[in-house]
Amino acid sequence: MVILIGRGGIKEPPAGCERLGERTKTMMQTPHLEEPSKTMDAPEVPGSLGVSFLSDAILNELIVFWGFTWRDFSMSVIPGSMYTLAALRSLSPTPPAAVFLTTLARSILYFLIFIYAFDLANQINGVAEDRINKPDRPLSSGLVTLKGAYVRWYLTTGALLGMAYAWGIPQWAAMWVVLTVYTSWCGGDKHWTTKNLLFMSVGSLSILTAAWGLAAPITPRVWRSMLQLSAMFGVVASVQDMRDAAGDKVAGRRTLPILLGSSFRWVMASIIALAPAVGWKLGFIYSTSEFVGVCGAALTMAMFYLAYRVVVGNDKKYHHGTYMVLTYIYCGCVAVPMLLP
């Protein structure tokens, strides 16, 4: 019952007003309930045991791994596994097939983690220059966060050291980790002497020693070959800095292309062209096969071609191709004892 009070006292409400008031009261007391949407807040069904979530996570990690490492397989996984094959072929008698395949699989896995750990550390500390030189890398492109990269680095470094300990090569893995930390966090990449002469030569040695040590003892003759190849590679490795000059300036590096300017091309080309003569004099390639001379001649021609590319190259893409030619020559040197034990 609704009562109206006006100047003339208490009045009865007009007809229908009471019913309107009751309806309004009811609407205020009873909230409006919407029909639940079939698509709103519907949880995604992952299937049995969430296997689809797991497969997505694995696929994402593979994409991240590829993004960090794909440029460096020709200086890690390929020569490393080939040198392990060379060590296996040097054994007499030849190991059983099971041992052969197991050792090779270990080598491939070891060098996959080996290069992943390094590339994570290297790119964690090179985001600014990568935005100029290599903007497609995971950190510079935003595919991975800095925190995520650090977590992956700790995990891969621990895995590398664990595998090396289990497989009898802990000293070579430790050498690589120390070298990685020095160049990535302690300024070892700021000058060409430490970036190339030290890192590239000792880094090459850590690849070759681990690769051979996975399969066989390192003999004095093998040591000599390793040291010669690693030293020669460290001398000519400044070729890689031709493609990264702009980013290196941003990072404050003093690489040979920056320090020598236009004269770098002729200086480096001369060193590369003379390297085969030094290699022949030192007996760089060892093998009892009659075809070893053919391999030496082919590698010599490849070095002359590399020297030519250093002189005539004039853009970043071409310089990258020149560095890749250098890595292929390195793989070719490693392949000789594999093909001709």
C-alpha positions as CSV (number, residue, x, y, z in Angstrom):
1,M,0.0,0.0,0.0
2,V,1.5,3.3,-1.1
3,I,0.3,6.5,0.8
4,L,0.8,10.0,-0.7
5,I,1.1,13.0,1.6
6,G,0.4,16.5,0.2
7,R,-0.9,19.9,1.2
8,G,-4.4,18.5,1.7
9,G,-3.3,15.7,4.0
10,I,-3.2,12.0,3.4
11,K,-4.4,11.0,0.0
12,E,-5.0,7.6,-1.7
13,P,-2.7,6.9,-4.6
14,P,-4.0,6.9,-8.1
15,A,-5.2,3.7,-9.6
16,G,-2.3,1.5,-10.8
17,C,0.3,3.3,-8.8
18,E,0.4,0.7,-6.1
19,R,0.9,-2.1,-8.6
20,L,3.8,0.0,-10.2
21,G,5.5,0.4,-6.9
22,E,5.3,-3.3,-6.1
23,R,6.8,-4.1,-9.5
24,T,9.6,-1.6,-8.9
25,K,10.3,-3.1,-5.5
26,T,10.4,-6.6,-6.9
27,M,12.9,-5.5,-9.6
28,M,15.1,-3.9,-7.1
29,Q,15.2,-6.9,-4.8
30,T,15.6,-9.6,-7.6
31,P,18.8,-9.2,-9.7
32,H,18.7,-9.8,-13.3
33,L,20.3,-13.2,-14.2
34,E,21.8,-13.6,-17.6
35,E,22.0,-16.8,-19.4
36,P,25.6,-18.1,-19.2
37,S,27.5,-17.8,-22.5
38,K,28.7,-21.0,-24.0
39,T,32.0,-19.4,-25.0
40,M,32.6,-17.1,-21.9
41,D,35.2,-18.4,-19.4
42,A,35.3,-21.8,-21.0
43,P,38.5,-23.5,-20.0
44,E,40.7,-24.8,-22.8
45,V,40.7,-28.6,-22.8
46,P,44.3,-29.8,-23.2
47,G,43.4,-33.4,-23.9
48,S,44.6,-36.4,-22.1
49,L,47.1,-35.5,-19.4
50,G,47.8,-32.1,-21.0
51,V,49.9,-33.6,-23.7
52,S,49.1,-30.8,-26.1
53,F,50.5,-28.2,-23.6
54,L,53.7,-30.3,-23.3
55,S,54.1,-30.6,-27.0
56,D,53.6,-26.8,-27.4
57,A,56.3,-26.1,-24.8
58,I,58.8,-28.5,-26.4
59,L,58.1,-27.0,-29.8
60,N,58.6,-23.5,-28.4
61,E,62.0,-24.5,-26.8
62,L,63.1,-26.0,-30.1
63,I,62.3,-22.7,-31.9
64,V,64.2,-20.8,-29.2
65,F,67.2,-23.1,-29.5
66,W,67.3,-22.8,-33.2
67,G,67.0,-19.0,-33.0
68,F,70.0,-18.8,-30.7
69,T,72.3,-21.3,-32.4
70,W,71.6,-21.8,-36.1
71,R,74.4,-19.5,-37.3
72,D,77.1,-21.4,-35.4
73,F,76.7,-25.1,-36.3
74,S,79.6,-25.0,-38.8
75,M,81.9,-24.0,-35.9
76,S,80.6,-26.4,-33.3
77,V,78.4,-29.4,-34.0
78,I,79.7,-30.2,-37.4
79,P,83.5,-30.0,-36.8
80,G,83.0,-31.5,-33.3
81,S,81.1,-34.6,-34.5
82,M,83.5,-35.0,-37.5
83,Y,86.5,-35.0,-35.2
84,T,84.9,-37.6,-33.0
85,L,84.5,-39.7,-36.1
86,A,88.2,-39.2,-36.9
87,A,89.1,-40.3,-33.4
88,L,86.9,-43.4,-33.7
89,R,88.5,-44.3,-37.1
90,S,92.0,-43.9,-35.6
91,L,91.4,-46.8,-33.2
92,S,92.6,-50.2,-33.9
93,P,90.7,-52.5,-33.9
94,T,87.7,-50.5,-35.0
95,P,85.1,-50.3,-32.2
96,P,81.9,-52.3,-32.4
97,A,79.0,-50.6,-34.1
98,A,77.1,-50.0,-30.8
99,V,80.1,-48.2,-29.3
100,F,80.7,-46.3,-32.5
101,L,77.1,-45.0,-32.7
102,T,76.8,-44.3,-29.0
103,T,80.0,-42.2,-29.0
104,L,78.9,-40.3,-32.1
105,A,75.5,-39.6,-30.5
106,R,77.2,-38.3,-27.4
107,S,79.4,-36.0,-29.4
108,I,76.4,-34.5,-31.3
109,L,74.5,-34.0,-28.1
110,Y,77.5,-32.5,-26.3
111,F,78.2,-30.0,-29.0
112,L,74.5,-29.0,-29.3
113,I,74.5,-28.0,-25.6
114,F,78.1,-26.7,-26.0
115,I,77.1,-24.1,-28.5
116,Y,73.7,-23.3,-26.9
117,A,75.3,-22.4,-23.6
118,F,77.8,-20.1,-25.4
119,D,75.2,-18.4,-27.6
120,L,72.9,-17.7,-24.7
121,A,75.8,-16.0,-22.8
122,N,77.0,-14.1,-25.8
123,Q,73.6,-12.8,-26.8
124,I,72.6,-11.9,-23.2
125,N,75.4,-9.4,-23.3
126,G,74.9,-8.3,-26.9
127,V,71.3,-7.2,-27.2
128,A,72.1,-3.6,-28.2
129,E,74.5,-4.6,-31.0
130,D,72.2,-7.4,-32.1
131,R,69.4,-4.9,-32.8
132,I,71.8,-3.5,-35.4
133,N,73.7,-6.6,-36.7
134,K,71.2,-9.5,-36.1
135,P,67.7,-8.2,-35.2
136,D,66.2,-11.6,-35.8
137,R,67.9,-13.2,-32.7
138,P,65.5,-14.2,-29.9
139,L,66.5,-11.5,-27.4
140,S,66.6,-8.6,-29.8
141,S,63.4,-9.7,-31.5
142,G,61.5,-10.1,-28.2
143,L,61.0,-13.9,-28.6
144,V,62.7,-14.5,-25.2
145,T,63.0,-12.4,-22.1
146,L,66.4,-11.6,-20.5
147,K,65.3,-13.6,-17.4
148,G,64.4,-16.6,-19.5
149,A,67.7,-16.4,-21.3
150,Y,69.6,-16.4,-18.0
151,V,67.6,-19.4,-16.7
152,R,68.4,-21.3,-19.9
153,W,72.1,-20.4,-19.6
154,Y,72.4,-21.8,-16.1
155,L,70.6,-25.0,-17.1
156,T,72.6,-25.6,-20.2
157,T,75.9,-24.9,-18.5
158,G,75.1,-27.3,-15.7
159,A,74.0,-29.9,-18.3
160,L,77.3,-29.4,-20.2
161,L,79.5,-29.8,-17.2
162,G,77.5,-32.8,-16.0
163,M,77.7,-34.6,-19.4
164,A,81.4,-33.8,-19.6
165,Y,82.1,-35.3,-16.2
166,A,80.1,-38.4,-17.0
167,W,81.9,-38.9,-20.3
168,G,85.4,-38.3,-19.1
169,I,86.1,-34.8,-20.6
170,P,85.4,-32.4,-17.6
171,Q,88.5,-30.3,-18.1
172,W,87.6,-29.3,-21.7
173,A,84.1,-28.4,-20.8
174,A,85.3,-26.3,-17.8
175,M,87.8,-24.6,-20.1
176,W,84.9,-23.6,-22.4
177,V,82.7,-22.3,-19.6
178,V,85.6,-20.2,-18.2
179,L,86.2,-18.8,-21.7
180,T,82.5,-18.1,-22.2
181,V,82.3,-16.2,-18.9
182,Y,85.4,-14.2,-19.7
183,T,84.3,-13.1,-23.1
184,S,80.7,-12.5,-22.2
185,W,80.9,-10.8,-18.8
186,C,84.5,-9.9,-18.2
187,G,85.3,-7.8,-21.3
188,G,87.1,-10.4,-23.2
189,D,85.3,-9.5,-26.4
190,K,86.3,-5.8,-26.4
191,H,89.7,-6.1,-28.1
192,W,90.7,-8.2,-31.1
193,T,93.6,-9.8,-29.3
194,T,91.3,-11.4,-26.7
195,K,88.2,-11.8,-28.9
196,N,90.0,-13.6,-31.8
197,L,93.6,-14.5,-31.0
198,L,92.7,-15.8,-27.5
199,F,89.0,-16.8,-27.7
200,M,88.8,-18.2,-31.2
201,S,92.1,-20.2,-30.8
202,V,91.4,-21.5,-27.3
203,G,87.8,-22.1,-28.2
204,S,88.8,-24.1,-31.2
205,L,91.1,-26.1,-29.0
206,S,88.3,-26.8,-26.5
207,I,86.2,-28.2,-29.4
208,L,88.9,-30.4,-30.8
209,T,90.1,-31.8,-27.5
210,A,86.6,-32.6,-26.3
211,A,85.6,-34.2,-29.6
212,W,88.7,-36.4,-29.7
213,G,88.6,-37.2,-26.0
214,L,85.1,-38.6,-26.2
215,A,86.4,-41.4,-28.4
216,A,90.2,-41.9,-27.9
217,P,93.3,-40.7,-26.0
218,I,95.0,-37.6,-27.4
219,T,98.4,-38.6,-28.8
220,P,101.3,-36.1,-29.3
221,R,100.7,-36.1,-33.0
222,V,97.0,-35.3,-32.5
223,W,98.0,-32.5,-30.1
224,R,100.3,-31.0,-32.6
225,S,97.6,-30.9,-35.3
226,M,95.0,-29.4,-32.9
227,L,97.4,-26.7,-31.8
228,Q,98.3,-25.8,-35.3
229,L,94.8,-25.6,-36.6
230,S,93.6,-23.6,-33.6
231,A,96.4,-21.1,-33.7
232,M,95.9,-20.6,-37.5
233,F,92.2,-20.1,-37.0
234,G,92.7,-17.6,-34.3
235,V,95.0,-15.5,-36.5
236,V,92.5,-15.3,-39.4
237,A,89.3,-15.2,-37.3
238,S,89.1,-11.4,-37.5
239,V,87.4,-12.0,-40.9
240,Q,84.2,-12.4,-38.9
241,D,84.4,-8.8,-37.6
242,M,84.0,-7.3,-41.1
243,R,80.2,-8.1,-41.0
244,D,79.7,-6.6,-37.5
245,A,81.6,-3.3,-37.7
246,A,78.5,-1.1,-37.0
247,G,77.4,-3.1,-34.0
248,D,80.9,-3.4,-32.7
249,K,81.3,0.3,-32.6
250,V,78.1,0.6,-30.6
251,A,79.5,-2.1,-28.2
252,G,82.8,-0.2,-27.8
253,R,84.9,-3.0,-29.4
254,R,88.3,-2.5,-30.9
255,T,88.3,-5.1,-33.6
256,L,90.9,-5.2,-36.4
257,P,88.5,-3.9,-39.2
258,I,87.8,-0.9,-37.0
259,L,91.4,-0.2,-36.0
260,L,93.0,-0.8,-39.4
261,G,90.2,0.7,-41.5
262,S,90.5,0.2,-45.2
263,S,93.9,-1.4,-44.9
264,F,92.5,-4.3,-43.0
265,R,91.4,-6.0,-46.3
266,W,94.9,-6.3,-47.7
267,V,96.5,-7.1,-44.4
268,M,94.1,-10.0,-43.7
269,A,94.1,-11.2,-47.4
270,S,97.9,-11.4,-47.3
271,I,97.9,-13.4,-44.1
272,I,95.3,-15.8,-45.4
273,A,97.2,-16.3,-48.7
274,L,100.4,-17.1,-46.8
275,A,98.7,-19.5,-44.4
276,P,98.8,-22.6,-46.7
277,A,102.6,-22.2,-47.1
278,V,103.1,-22.1,-43.4
279,G,100.8,-25.1,-43.0
280,W,102.8,-27.2,-45.6
281,K,106.1,-26.2,-43.8
282,L,104.8,-27.3,-40.4
283,G,103.2,-30.5,-41.7
284,F,99.8,-29.3,-40.8
285,I,97.9,-32.2,-42.4
286,Y,98.9,-35.7,-41.3
287,S,97.8,-38.9,-43.0
288,T,99.4,-42.0,-44.5
289,S,97.0,-41.9,-47.4
290,E,98.2,-41.1,-50.9
291,F,95.3,-38.7,-51.3
292,V,96.4,-36.3,-48.6
293,G,98.1,-34.1,-51.1
294,V,94.8,-33.7,-53.0
295,C,93.1,-32.5,-49.8
296,G,95.9,-30.1,-49.1
297,A,95.7,-28.6,-52.6
298,A,91.9,-28.2,-52.3
299,L,92.2,-26.5,-48.9
300,T,94.9,-24.2,-50.4
301,M,92.6,-23.2,-53.3
302,A,89.9,-22.5,-50.7
303,M,92.2,-20.2,-48.7
304,F,93.0,-18.3,-51.9
305,Y,89.3,-17.9,-52.6
306,L,88.8,-16.7,-49.0
307,A,91.5,-14.1,-49.5
308,Y,89.9,-12.9,-52.7
309,R,86.5,-12.5,-50.9
310,V,88.1,-10.4,-48.2
311,V,89.5,-8.0,-50.7
312,V,86.4,-7.5,-52.9
313,G,83.6,-7.7,-50.4
314,N,81.6,-4.5,-49.9
315,D,78.5,-5.3,-47.9
316,K,77.4,-7.0,-44.7
317,K,75.7,-10.0,-46.4
318,Y,78.8,-10.7,-48.5
319,H,81.1,-10.4,-45.4
320,H,78.9,-12.9,-43.6
321,G,79.3,-15.3,-46.6
322,T,83.1,-14.8,-46.3
323,Y,83.1,-15.8,-42.7
324,M,81.0,-18.9,-43.5
325,V,83.6,-19.8,-46.1
326,L,86.2,-19.7,-43.3
327,T,84.1,-22.0,-41.2
328,Y,83.8,-24.4,-44.1
329,I,87.6,-24.4,-44.5
330,Y,87.9,-25.2,-40.8
331,C,85.5,-28.1,-41.2
332,G,87.5,-29.2,-44.2
333,C,90.7,-29.3,-42.2
334,V,88.9,-31.4,-39.5
335,A,87.5,-33.7,-42.2
336,V,90.9,-34.8,-43.5
337,P,91.8,-37.1,-40.6
338,M,88.1,-38.4,-40.6
339,L,88.3,-39.3,-44.3
340,L,91.9,-40.3,-44.4
341,P,92.9,-41.7,-41.0
